[in-house]
Amino acid sequence: MTYALSYDVPADEKMYRQVQALIGDEQPEGLVVNLVVHTDGGLRHIGVWNSEADWQRFHNERVEPAVHTVLRAVGFSEMPPDPPVQELQLVDIWLGG
């Protein structure tokens, strides 16, 4: 079952690029589309995945280790909790060619 989600992080684009570089370019299994947009307080991530399990695996195996590495590099000794994730009720996806 398709899984769509959104969450906000208090990070800037520079920090996002550092995390993205650590995650790497390998396409995550189950990813349909991922968007990252600016908000007043940082960045909003919007993702659509083939399943919640695909998202969780990617988050646990690739996102969290990368985020923790970047946060330690800027001086965090303790990791903040994960941001609240809002599950979205997906109606349709229309991707350009």
C-alpha positions in Angstrom: 0.0 0.0 0.0 1.4 3.4 -1.0 2.6 5.5 2.0 2.8 9.3 1.9 4.3 11.5 4.6 5.4 14.9 5.5 7.7 16.2 8.3 9.4 19.5 9.1 13.0 19.9 10.3 14.7 23.1 11.6 17.6 22.8 9.2 18.8 25.0 6.4 19.7 24.0 2.8 23.4 23.7 3.6 22.8 21.1 6.3 20.4 19.3 4.0 23.0 19.1 1.3 25.5 17.6 3.8 23.0 15.0 4.9 22.1 14.2 1.2 25.8 13.7 0.4 26.2 11.1 3.1 23.0 9.3 2.1 24.4 9.1 -1.4 22.8 8.9 -4.9 21.7 5.3 -4.8 17.9 5.2 -5.4 16.1 3.9 -2.2 14.0 0.8 -2.7 10.4 1.8 -2.8 10.8 5.5 -3.3 8.1 7.0 -5.6 8.9 10.7 -5.1 10.6 12.9 -2.5 10.3 16.7 -2.3 12.1 19.1 0.0 10.9 22.7 0.2 11.6 25.7 2.3 9.4 26.7 5.2 9.6 29.6 7.6 11.3 27.4 10.2 13.5 25.2 8.0 12.7 22.5 5.5 9.6 20.4 4.8 10.1 16.8 3.5 7.3 15.3 1.5 7.7 11.7 0.4 5.7 9.0 -1.3 6.8 5.4 -1.0 5.5 2.0 -2.1 5.1 1.1 1.5 5.6 2.4 5.0 8.2 -0.5 5.5 10.2 0.9 2.6 10.2 4.4 4.2 11.2 3.0 7.6 14.0 1.0 6.2 15.5 3.9 4.3 15.0 6.2 7.3 16.7 3.8 9.7 19.5 2.6 7.5 20.4 5.8 5.6 18.8 8.9 6.8 19.3 8.7 10.6 23.0 7.7 10.4 23.6 10.6 8.0 21.7 13.1 10.1 23.5 12.0 13.3 26.9 12.4 11.5 26.1 16.0 10.4 24.7 17.0 13.8 27.7 15.6 15.6 29.9 17.7 13.2 28.1 20.9 14.2 28.5 20.2 18.0 25.5 18.1 19.0 26.4 15.6 21.7 22.9 14.3 22.1 20.6 13.6 19.2 17.2 15.4 19.1 14.1 13.3 18.8 12.9 12.6 15.3 10.4 15.2 14.0 6.8 14.3 14.1 5.7 12.6 10.9 2.3 13.4 9.4 0.9 10.6 7.3 -0.8 12.0 4.2 -3.9 10.6 2.5 -2.6 10.3 -1.0 -5.2 10.8 -3.8 -3.0 10.8 -6.9 0.5 11.3 -8.2 1.2 12.8 -11.6 4.8 12.8 -12.6 6.1 14.7 -15.6 8.0 12.8 -18.4 
